Structures are given as C-alpha cells and as structure tokens.
C-alpha cells in the first residue's frame, strides 16, 4: 500500500488498488482507507499530502443527491427511477431516506427546513452542507433539460455499478457452490440474478 500511495498517477494507483483488492479478496474501499494519507517524497524531501480518492460509485451517489437538492423538482423523477441499493454507502442511503421523508411531508425541499429536520444527526447536516456546495459548484448554470440529461446519465451509471457488484458476488458464490457440488444453490443464484 505505501508503494501504491507513492504513485503519481491516480489512474495507475486505482488500477493497482483493484488488483490488490482482488488478490486479497477484500473490498477496495478498505484498502483505500488503509492508504497512508501523507507520503514523503524521497527525492525532494518535501512532504506531500496525497488525497485519497473515494470510489466512483460514492462520487456518483453524492452527485445524484446534490442534483436533487439543487433542483428539487426532479425528486419525484429520482424516486421513481432509483433503487435504494444503488447508492454506495449506508450513510448516503440513510440521507436519501431522510430527504424523501422530508420531501413527502412538505412537498418541497428548502435548505433551512431540511437542515432543521436533520438537526438530530450532525453527520447528516454536514453531508447536506457538502452536497449543497457540490450542487452549486457543478450545476449553477444548468437548465432543467440539462439537469434531466445529467440525472439519466448518473442513474444509468449507478445502476451499472450496482449490477456489476451483484454479478461479481454471484460469480464468487457460484464458484464456491461448484466446488462443493451444490447444484441447487447454483440454480438459486441464477434465479436471483434474473
């Protein structure tokens, strides 16, 4: 992991993280968290703080939430299209549930009211602040047509990542079932994937 942290290219570091995660049969996010946050560059002696990037799925999940906070008119559209499991982390899933609860109660989404609604959970309020900034930064000049196009892209990508994870889990489970000769379990896994 220290060697991966020293790589200058984030693309190359991400590649090697995936390879190591597969070899160790562990979650890539766990390895990302274990990466050293500070790396001393030996040649110059300058201390460099490397930003540990979050997985693309988590970034997309936050982007989706930022869009619907910035453009609440699209909340019903997202509710109709998004499966809760597509969101990457449990924290973001809980935040989304709270957002939907608040939206259904008030039939609107205003910052101060939603922040008050989240007041019991300080972490959720911090997420709201981060998502508001993200929405303002990335979507300040978007028109409704552009927003819907962006939502469609993000939703499709989230679905793709979710399905890829399910297929990977199913492949591992099927390989295990094949080793033990459990034909019924293989049929059950295939049925779940339908």
Rosetta blueprint (number, residue, H / E / L):
1 X L
2 X H
3 X H
4 X H
5 X H
6 X H
7 X L
8 X L
9 X L
10 X H
11 X H
12 X H
13 X H
14 X H
15 X H
16 X H
17 X H
18 X H
19 X H
20 X H
21 X H
22 X H
23 X H
24 X H
25 X L
26 X L
27 X L
28 X H
29 X H
30 X H
31 X H
32 X H
33 X H
34 X H
35 X L
36 X L
37 X L
38 X E
39 X E
40 X E
41 X L
42 X L
43 X L
44 X L
45 X L
46 X L
47 X E
48 X E
49 X E
50 X L
51 X L
52 X L
53 X L
54 X L
55 X L
56 X H
57 X H
58 X H
59 X H
60 X H
61 X H
62 X H
63 X H
64 X H
65 X H
66 X H
67 X H
68 X H
69 X H
70 X H
71 X L
72 X H
73 X H
74 X H
75 X H
76 X H
77 X H
78 X H
79 X H
80 X H
81 X H
82 X L
83 X L
84 X H
85 X H
86 X H
87 X L
88 X L
89 X L
90 X H
91 X H
92 X H
93 X H
94 X H
95 X H
96 X H
97 X H
98 X H
99 X H
100 X H
101 X H
102 X H
103 X H
104 X H
105 X H
106 X H
107 X L
108 X L
109 X L
110 X L
111 X H
112 X H
113 X H
114 X H
115 X H
116 X H
117 X H
118 X L
119 X L
120 X L
121 X L
122 X H
123 X H
124 X H
125 X H
126 X H
127 X H
128 X H
129 X H
130 X H
131 X H
132 X H
133 X H
134 X H
135 X H
136 X H
137 X H
138 X H
139 X H
140 X L
141 X L
142 X L
143 X L
144 X H
145 X H
146 X H
147 X H
148 X H
149 X H
150 X H
151 X H
152 X H
153 X H
154 X H
155 X H
156 X H
157 X H
158 X H
159 X H
160 X H
161 X H
162 X H
163 X H
164 X H
165 X H
166 X H
167 X H
168 X H
169 X H
170 X H
171 X H
172 X H
173 X H
174 X H
175 X H
176 X H
177 X H
178 X H
179 X H
180 X H
181 X L
182 X L
183 X H
184 X H
185 X H
186 X H
187 X H
188 X H
189 X H
190 X H
191 X H
192 X H
193 X H
194 X L
